[in-house]
Amino acid sequence: AKQKTILVIESDEALRKCLFEILSKEGYRVVSIRNNAEGLRALEAKDLPAMIFFDLVGPELSDWNFLRQIRGNSRLEAVPIIISCGSLDEKTLELATSVIAKPYNMQTLLEVVERHSQP
């Protein structure tokens, strides 16, 4: 089976490395990126990721626009988006496939990733 790719967008470098290591160990191919602009560039690639893990830092407009761009793109709309965030609101729930509240533990993260990586 072809390795499933997860696009991780996380601005915190230590956490980004940690996610990379844990998800790689679980057998996923991880593309880790530090911001939305790089995220959009990565999503223009021919091969789409199996899912996107996105750290929503705050109610920044750029984050919402980024999520809306993905959701509004017919090529990308089927890609599950797992959002980790400190506070939940309606908008987040609307745009996310799954939401993980911060602080989260890696077990929770892996369960959610596993659930969305089923064919």
Salt bridges, closest charged atoms under 4 A:
GLU13 OE2 - LYS17 NZ 3.14
GLU38 OE2 - ARG34 NH2 3.15
ASP55 OD1 - LYS102 NZ 2.58
